[in-house]
Amino acid sequence: MSDQDPSPAVDKTASNASPTDNGKPTARSRPSDAAIASFAVPTWIDRVGGWQHRHPRGAIRLGNFDTRMAGEAIADVTIDAPIYVAGLARSGTTILLELLAEHPAVGTHRYRDFPPVFTPWLWDRWLARVPQADETAKERAHGDGIAVTSQSPEAFEEVLWMAFFPDTHDPRHSSVLNAQTSAPEFERFYAEHIRKVLAIRDAKRYAAKGNYNLMRLQYLQKMFDDARFVLPIRDPVWHIASLMKQQTLFEAGEREHPRALEHMRRVGHFEFGLDRRPIHTGDQATLERVENLWADGHEVEGWAHYWAMIYADVADRIDADPKLEDAALIVRYEDMCTNSHEVLTGFYAHCGLDVDEATLDAAASRLRMPGYYKPAFSDEELAIIRDITGPVAARYGYS
């Protein structure tokens, strides 16, 4: 993971905002002490993750050794139609990954896979021999009501991508990997890694959540011709409110727990916090505009330009590539929450996963619009969001 940004942007609007609105937390509320406490990073994770981060080539060599140890177990494992969930953070990617992970045919990464992501086979063999304590699900650091354990699915692929593409989160370089990208060493390593995950989980289909994969859709499709993509999007007003809420929370958590900042860098989580870095779509001018707006404390306007830049790029790529259009399913967050049964029926069908009616009903019953916060934008801020994001939002059916 790179560390080129010496002066990360800070949200300068949060301290001046009202903490509640009609008794509900707003997108600019001060995080609770419990939420901040959840950012504490255990010493062993900090040390192992730190070594891995500082020695990516050593980690890759360990991964190759891990593959040799798993040789017989993965000899007949094939990668069929891997499923990628990709969207800006706070668009619904986590719940979609959880629904996929609950399907008996699907294997994913889990929280327990970090730090030794490069050696999943040997790590799993070790864990099988160590007594496991009973766990109680706890709300994750995002403070969004999603409770997790070490067995919960999570996104850890980014650790691998960063080892082979060290500039992928450098704001000075485009993050785009497309059909013209060629990296044979990574492609072999990545395929072997997926096969190990499938063998460990005794699964037929691999699924991953990765926000940065929005810039890699065509490269992934080049590697896996039958890959399926699920791309969630959210109404920009509510989306930006949620993004700002997370930025305030992560800043506070990382200030209180400095290890958390390094941890986020090591797992490739640059969406929020003291080292926030926008995804580089190739539009250098807009990216610099976003960075400058954030640095000057214009959070709403910065997020609005960022939202429009990302989702315009995604729409352009899909419109220009019929094969990608066929492989990609756009899921609007609001439709998923309010028309759950129909949206999930299409979701499972697109992914090629059979589910019975009871499973579908149970999944649909879990989805609802968030009630733990609400936007607190002024009329002027709402106008800014609508003016900047409106043309792009309209391409996804938002009025």
LINTAHU-V568345 format. One record per residue. RES is the residue in three letters. SS is DSSP state (H for helix, E for strand, C for the rest). OMEGA is omega in whole degrees, -180 to 180 (NA if undefined). D_CENTER is the distance of its C-alpha to the mean C-alpha in whole Angstrom. Layout:
res=RES ss=SS omega=OMEGA d_center=D_CENTER
res=RES ss=SS omega=OMEGA d_center=D_CENTER
This chain:
res=MET ss=C omega=-178 d_center=16
res=SER ss=C omega=-177 d_center=18
res=ASP ss=C omega=-173 d_center=19
res=GLN ss=C omega=-172 d_center=21
res=ASP ss=C omega=-174 d_center=21
res=PRO ss=C omega=-176 d_center=24
res=SER ss=C omega=-176 d_center=24
res=PRO ss=C omega=-179 d_center=20
res=ALA ss=C omega=179 d_center=20
res=VAL ss=C omega=178 d_center=21
res=ASP ss=C omega=-177 d_center=21
res=LYS ss=C omega=-178 d_center=25
res=THR ss=C omega=-169 d_center=25
res=ALA ss=H omega=-174 d_center=24
res=SER ss=H omega=-178 d_center=27
res=ASN ss=H omega=-173 d_center=29
res=ALA ss=C omega=176 d_center=28
res=SER ss=C omega=-175 d_center=29
res=PRO ss=C omega=-179 d_center=27
res=THR ss=E omega=177 d_center=28
res=ASP ss=E omega=-178 d_center=29
res=ASN ss=C omega=175 d_center=31
res=GLY ss=C omega=180 d_center=30
res=LYS ss=E omega=173 d_center=27
res=PRO ss=E omega=177 d_center=24
res=THR ss=E omega=-180 d_center=23
res=ALA ss=C omega=-178 d_center=20
res=ARG ss=C omega=179 d_center=22
res=SER ss=C omega=173 d_center=23
res=ARG ss=C omega=-180 d_center=24
res=PRO ss=C omega=178 d_center=21
res=SER ss=C omega=178 d_center=23
res=ASP ss=H omega=180 d_center=25
res=ALA ss=H omega=179 d_center=23
res=ALA ss=H omega=179 d_center=20
res=ILE ss=H omega=-179 d_center=20
res=ALA ss=H omega=-177 d_center=22
res=SER ss=C omega=180 d_center=19
res=PHE ss=C omega=179 d_center=17
res=ALA ss=C omega=-178 d_center=20
res=VAL ss=C omega=179 d_center=19
res=PRO ss=C omega=-175 d_center=22
res=THR ss=H omega=-176 d_center=24
res=TRP ss=H omega=178 d_center=24
res=ILE ss=H omega=179 d_center=20
res=ASP ss=H omega=-177 d_center=21
res=ARG ss=H omega=-180 d_center=24
res=VAL ss=H omega=178 d_center=22
res=GLY ss=H omega=178 d_center=19
res=GLY ss=H omega=178 d_center=21
res=TRP ss=H omega=-178 d_center=23
res=GLN ss=H omega=-180 d_center=21
res=HIS ss=H omega=-177 d_center=19
res=ARG ss=H omega=-176 d_center=23
res=HIS ss=C omega=-177 d_center=24
res=PRO ss=H omega=180 d_center=21
res=ARG ss=H omega=176 d_center=24
res=GLY ss=H omega=179 d_center=26
res=ALA ss=H omega=178 d_center=22
res=ILE ss=H omega=178 d_center=22
res=ARG ss=H omega=176 d_center=26
res=LEU ss=H omega=178 d_center=25
res=GLY ss=H omega=178 d_center=23
res=ASN ss=H omega=176 d_center=26
res=PHE ss=H omega=178 d_center=28
res=ASP ss=H omega=179 d_center=26
res=THR ss=H omega=178 d_center=26
res=ARG ss=H omega=178 d_center=30
res=MET ss=H omega=-179 d_center=30
res=ALA ss=C omega=-170 d_center=28
res=GLY ss=H omega=-178 d_center=30
res=GLU ss=H omega=-177 d_center=32
res=ALA ss=H omega=-176 d_center=29
res=ILE ss=H omega=-175 d_center=27
res=ALA ss=C omega=-177 d_center=30
res=ASP ss=C omega=-179 d_center=30
res=VAL ss=C omega=178 d_center=26
res=THR ss=C omega=179 d_center=25
res=ILE ss=C omega=-177 d_center=22
res=ASP ss=C omega=174 d_center=22
res=ALA ss=C omega=178 d_center=20
res=PRO ss=C omega=-174 d_center=16
res=ILE ss=E omega=-179 d_center=14
res=TYR ss=E omega=175 d_center=10
res=VAL ss=E omega=-176 d_center=8
res=ALA ss=C omega=177 d_center=7
res=GLY ss=C omega=173 d_center=7
res=LEU ss=C omega=176 d_center=7
res=ALA ss=C omega=178 d_center=6
res=ARG ss=C omega=180 d_center=9
res=SER ss=C omega=-179 d_center=9
res=GLY ss=C omega=-177 d_center=10
res=THR ss=H omega=-175 d_center=7
res=THR ss=H omega=-178 d_center=7
res=ILE ss=H omega=178 d_center=11
res=LEU ss=H omega=176 d_center=11
res=LEU ss=H omega=179 d_center=10
res=GLU ss=H omega=179 d_center=12
res=LEU ss=H omega=177 d_center=15
res=LEU ss=H omega=-176 d_center=15
res=ALA ss=H omega=180 d_center=15
res=GLU ss=C omega=179 d_center=18
res=HIS ss=C omega=-175 d_center=20
res=PRO ss=C omega=-179 d_center=22
res=ALA ss=C omega=-169 d_center=22
res=VAL ss=E omega=174 d_center=18
res=GLY ss=E omega=-180 d_center=17
res=THR ss=C omega=167 d_center=13
res=HIS ss=C omega=177 d_center=12
res=ARG ss=E omega=180 d_center=13
res=TYR ss=H omega=-175 d_center=13
res=ARG ss=H omega=-178 d_center=17
res=ASP ss=H omega=179 d_center=16
res=PHE ss=C omega=14 d_center=15
res=PRO ss=C omega=-169 d_center=17
res=PRO ss=C omega=-178 d_center=19
res=VAL ss=H omega=-176 d_center=16
res=PHE ss=H omega=-176 d_center=19
res=THR ss=H omega=-175 d_center=21
res=PRO ss=H omega=-176 d_center=20
res=TRP ss=H omega=-180 d_center=23
res=LEU ss=H omega=178 d_center=26
res=TRP ss=H omega=179 d_center=23
res=ASP ss=H omega=177 d_center=23
res=ARG ss=H omega=179 d_center=27
res=TRP ss=H omega=-178 d_center=27
res=LEU ss=H omega=180 d_center=26
res=ALA ss=H omega=-178 d_center=28
res=ARG ss=H omega=-179 d_center=31
res=VAL ss=C omega=178 d_center=30
res=PRO ss=C omega=-179 d_center=31
res=GLN ss=C omega=179 d_center=28
res=ALA ss=C omega=175 d_center=28
res=ASP ss=C omega=-178 d_center=27
res=GLU ss=C omega=170 d_center=24
res=THR ss=C omega=-179 d_center=24
res=ALA ss=C omega=179 d_center=20
res=LYS ss=E omega=179 d_center=19
res=GLU ss=E omega=-178 d_center=17
res=ARG ss=C omega=-172 d_center=14
res=ALA ss=C omega=-178 d_center=14
res=HIS ss=C omega=180 d_center=12
res=GLY ss=C omega=-175 d_center=16
res=ASP ss=C omega=176 d_center=15
res=GLY ss=C omega=179 d_center=17
res=ILE ss=C omega=-179 d_center=14
res=ALA ss=E omega=-175 d_center=16
res=VAL ss=E omega=170 d_center=15
res=THR ss=C omega=178 d_center=18
res=SER ss=C omega=-179 d_center=17
res=GLN ss=C omega=-178 d_center=17
res=SER ss=C omega=179 d_center=14
res=PRO ss=E omega=179 d_center=12
res=GLU ss=C omega=-178 d_center=8
res=ALA ss=C omega=176 d_center=6
res=PHE ss=C omega=177 d_center=9
res=GLU ss=H omega=-172 d_center=10
res=GLU ss=H omega=178 d_center=9
res=VAL ss=H omega=179 d_center=12
res=LEU ss=H omega=-179 d_center=14
res=TRP ss=H omega=-178 d_center=13
res=MET ss=H omega=-180 d_center=14
res=ALA ss=H omega=-178 d_center=17
res=PHE ss=H omega=180 d_center=19
res=PHE ss=C omega=-172 d_center=17
res=PRO ss=C omega=-180 d_center=18
res=ASP ss=C omega=-171 d_center=18
res=THR ss=C omega=178 d_center=15
res=HIS ss=C omega=175 d_center=14
res=ASP ss=C omega=-177 d_center=17
res=PRO ss=C omega=180 d_center=18
res=ARG ss=C omega=-177 d_center=21
res=HIS ss=C omega=175 d_center=20
res=SER ss=C omega=178 d_center=18
res=SER ss=C omega=-172 d_center=15
res=VAL ss=C omega=168 d_center=16
res=LEU ss=C omega=-173 d_center=17
res=ASN ss=C omega=-176 d_center=19
res=ALA ss=C omega=179 d_center=22
res=GLN ss=C omega=180 d_center=24
res=THR ss=C omega=178 d_center=22
res=SER ss=C omega=178 d_center=24
res=ALA ss=C omega=-172 d_center=23
res=PRO ss=H omega=-179 d_center=25
res=GLU ss=H omega=178 d_center=24
res=PHE ss=H omega=-176 d_center=20
res=GLU ss=H omega=176 d_center=21
res=ARG ss=H omega=-178 d_center=23
res=PHE ss=H omega=-177 d_center=21
res=TYR ss=H omega=179 d_center=18
res=ALA ss=H omega=178 d_center=20
res=GLU ss=H omega=179 d_center=22
res=HIS ss=H omega=179 d_center=19
res=ILE ss=H omega=180 d_center=18
res=ARG ss=H omega=177 d_center=21
res=LYS ss=H omega=178 d_center=21
res=VAL ss=H omega=180 d_center=18
res=LEU ss=H omega=179 d_center=20
res=ALA ss=H omega=180 d_center=23
res=ILE ss=H omega=-177 d_center=22
res=ARG ss=H omega=-176 d_center=21
res=ASP ss=C omega=-174 d_center=24
res=ALA ss=C omega=-180 d_center=22
res=LYS ss=C omega=-175 d_center=22
res=ARG ss=E omega=179 d_center=19
res=TYR ss=E omega=176 d_center=16
res=ALA ss=E omega=-179 d_center=13
res=ALA ss=E omega=170 d_center=9
res=LYS ss=E omega=178 d_center=5
res=GLY ss=C omega=-178 d_center=4
res=ASN ss=H omega=-177 d_center=4
res=TYR ss=H omega=177 d_center=7
res=ASN ss=H omega=173 d_center=9
res=LEU ss=H omega=-179 d_center=10
res=MET ss=H omega=-176 d_center=12
res=ARG ss=C omega=-172 d_center=13
res=LEU ss=H omega=-177 d_center=14
res=GLN ss=H omega=175 d_center=18
res=TYR ss=H omega=177 d_center=18
res=LEU ss=H omega=179 d_center=16
res=GLN ss=H omega=175 d_center=19
res=LYS ss=H omega=180 d_center=21
res=MET ss=H omega=-176 d_center=20
res=PHE ss=C omega=-172 d_center=20
res=ASP ss=C omega=-177 d_center=22
res=ASP ss=C omega=-179 d_center=22
res=ALA ss=C omega=177 d_center=18
res=ARG ss=E omega=-177 d_center=16
res=PHE ss=E omega=175 d_center=14
res=VAL ss=E omega=-171 d_center=12
res=LEU ss=E omega=180 d_center=11
res=PRO ss=E omega=177 d_center=11
res=ILE ss=E omega=-174 d_center=13
res=ARG ss=C omega=176 d_center=14
res=ASP ss=C omega=-171 d_center=18
res=PRO ss=H omega=179 d_center=18
res=VAL ss=H omega=180 d_center=20
res=TRP ss=H omega=-179 d_center=18
res=HIS ss=H omega=-179 d_center=14
res=ILE ss=H omega=176 d_center=16
res=ALA ss=H omega=-180 d_center=18
res=SER ss=H omega=178 d_center=14
res=LEU ss=H omega=179 d_center=13
res=MET ss=H omega=177 d_center=16
res=LYS ss=H omega=-180 d_center=16
res=GLN ss=H omega=179 d_center=13
res=GLN ss=H omega=178 d_center=15
res=THR ss=H omega=-179 d_center=18
res=LEU ss=H omega=-176 d_center=17
res=PHE ss=H omega=176 d_center=15
res=GLU ss=H omega=-179 d_center=18
res=ALA ss=H omega=-179 d_center=20
res=GLY ss=H omega=-179 d_center=19
res=GLU ss=H omega=175 d_center=19
res=ARG ss=H omega=-179 d_center=22
res=GLU ss=H omega=-177 d_center=23
res=HIS ss=C omega=-176 d_center=22
res=PRO ss=H omega=177 d_center=22
res=ARG ss=H omega=-177 d_center=20
res=ALA ss=H omega=179 d_center=17
res=LEU ss=H omega=178 d_center=17
res=GLU ss=H omega=179 d_center=17
res=HIS ss=H omega=-180 d_center=15
res=MET ss=H omega=177 d_center=12
res=ARG ss=H omega=-176 d_center=13
res=ARG ss=H omega=179 d_center=14
res=VAL ss=H omega=179 d_center=11
res=GLY ss=C omega=-178 d_center=9
res=HIS ss=C omega=-177 d_center=8
res=PHE ss=C omega=-176 d_center=10
res=GLU ss=C omega=-176 d_center=9
res=PHE ss=C omega=169 d_center=11
res=GLY ss=C omega=-174 d_center=15
res=LEU ss=C omega=176 d_center=18
res=ASP ss=C omega=179 d_center=16
res=ARG ss=C omega=180 d_center=14
res=ARG ss=C omega=178 d_center=14
res=PRO ss=C omega=173 d_center=13
res=ILE ss=C omega=-177 d_center=12
res=HIS ss=C omega=-179 d_center=16
res=THR ss=C omega=-172 d_center=16
res=GLY ss=C omega=178 d_center=20
res=ASP ss=C omega=-174 d_center=21
res=GLN ss=H omega=-176 d_center=22
res=ALA ss=H omega=-180 d_center=25
res=THR ss=H omega=179 d_center=22
res=LEU ss=H omega=179 d_center=20
res=GLU ss=H omega=177 d_center=22
res=ARG ss=H omega=178 d_center=23
res=VAL ss=H omega=-179 d_center=20
res=GLU ss=H omega=-179 d_center=20
res=ASN ss=H omega=178 d_center=24
res=LEU ss=H omega=178 d_center=23
res=TRP ss=H omega=-178 d_center=21
res=ALA ss=H omega=-180 d_center=23
res=ASP ss=C omega=178 d_center=26
res=GLY ss=C omega=180 d_center=25
res=HIS ss=C omega=-173 d_center=24
res=GLU ss=H omega=-175 d_center=21
res=VAL ss=H omega=-179 d_center=21
res=GLU ss=H omega=178 d_center=22
res=GLY ss=H omega=180 d_center=20
res=TRP ss=H omega=-179 d_center=17
res=ALA ss=H omega=178 d_center=19
res=HIS ss=H omega=-180 d_center=20
res=TYR ss=H omega=178 d_center=16
res=TRP ss=H omega=-178 d_center=15
res=ALA ss=H omega=180 d_center=18
res=MET ss=H omega=-177 d_center=18
res=ILE ss=H omega=-173 d_center=14
res=TYR ss=H omega=171 d_center=15
res=ALA ss=H omega=179 d_center=19
res=ASP ss=H omega=179 d_center=17
res=VAL ss=H omega=-180 d_center=16
res=ALA ss=H omega=179 d_center=19
res=ASP ss=H omega=-179 d_center=21
res=ARG ss=H omega=-180 d_center=20
res=ILE ss=H omega=-180 d_center=20
res=ASP ss=H omega=-176 d_center=23
res=ALA ss=H omega=-173 d_center=25
res=ASP ss=C omega=-178 d_center=24
res=PRO ss=H omega=179 d_center=25
res=LYS ss=H omega=177 d_center=24
res=LEU ss=H omega=179 d_center=20
res=GLU ss=H omega=179 d_center=21
res=ASP ss=H omega=-176 d_center=22
res=ALA ss=H omega=-173 d_center=19
res=ALA ss=E omega=175 d_center=17
res=LEU ss=E omega=175 d_center=17
res=ILE ss=E omega=179 d_center=16
res=VAL ss=E omega=176 d_center=15
res=ARG ss=E omega=-176 d_center=16
res=TYR ss=H omega=-177 d_center=15
res=GLU ss=H omega=178 d_center=19
res=ASP ss=H omega=180 d_center=20
res=MET ss=H omega=-177 d_center=18
res=CYS ss=H omega=-174 d_center=19
res=THR ss=H omega=178 d_center=23
res=ASN ss=C omega=-165 d_center=23
res=SER ss=H omega=-174 d_center=21
res=HIS ss=H omega=-179 d_center=24
res=GLU ss=H omega=-178 d_center=24
res=VAL ss=H omega=-179 d_center=21
res=LEU ss=H omega=175 d_center=20
res=THR ss=H omega=178 d_center=23
res=GLY ss=H omega=180 d_center=22
res=PHE ss=H omega=-179 d_center=18
res=TYR ss=H omega=179 d_center=20
res=ALA ss=H omega=179 d_center=22
res=HIS ss=H omega=-179 d_center=20
res=CYS ss=H omega=-180 d_center=18
res=GLY ss=C omega=-179 d_center=22
res=LEU ss=C omega=177 d_center=22
res=ASP ss=C omega=175 d_center=25
res=VAL ss=C omega=178 d_center=25
res=ASP ss=C omega=-175 d_center=28
res=GLU ss=H omega=-180 d_center=29
res=ALA ss=H omega=178 d_center=28
res=THR ss=H omega=179 d_center=25
res=LEU ss=H omega=179 d_center=24
res=ASP ss=H omega=-180 d_center=26
res=ALA ss=H omega=179 d_center=24
res=ALA ss=H omega=-179 d_center=21
res=ALA ss=H omega=-177 d_center=22
res=SER ss=H omega=-179 d_center=23
res=ARG ss=C omega=-171 d_center=20
res=LEU ss=C omega=178 d_center=19
res=ARG ss=C omega=177 d_center=20
res=MET ss=C omega=-177 d_center=20
res=PRO ss=C omega=178 d_center=19
res=GLY ss=C omega=-175 d_center=22
res=TYR ss=C omega=173 d_center=21
res=TYR ss=C omega=175 d_center=21
res=LYS ss=E omega=178 d_center=22
res=PRO ss=C omega=178 d_center=22
res=ALA ss=C omega=-177 d_center=25
res=PHE ss=C omega=173 d_center=26
res=SER ss=C omega=177 d_center=29
res=ASP ss=H omega=179 d_center=31
res=GLU ss=H omega=180 d_center=30
res=GLU ss=H omega=177 d_center=27
res=LEU ss=H omega=179 d_center=26
res=ALA ss=H omega=178 d_center=28
res=ILE ss=H omega=-179 d_center=26
res=ILE ss=H omega=-177 d_center=23
res=ARG ss=H omega=-179 d_center=25
res=ASP ss=H omega=-175 d_center=27
res=ILE ss=H omega=-174 d_center=24
res=THR ss=H omega=-172 d_center=21
res=GLY ss=H omega=-177 d_center=24
res=PRO ss=H omega=180 d_center=25
res=VAL ss=H omega=180 d_center=21
res=ALA ss=H omega=-179 d_center=21
res=ALA ss=H omega=179 d_center=24
res=ARG ss=H omega=179 d_center=23
res=TYR ss=C omega=175 d_center=20
res=GLY ss=C omega=177 d_center=23
res=TYR ss=C omega=-180 d_center=23
res=SER ss=C omega=NA d_center=26
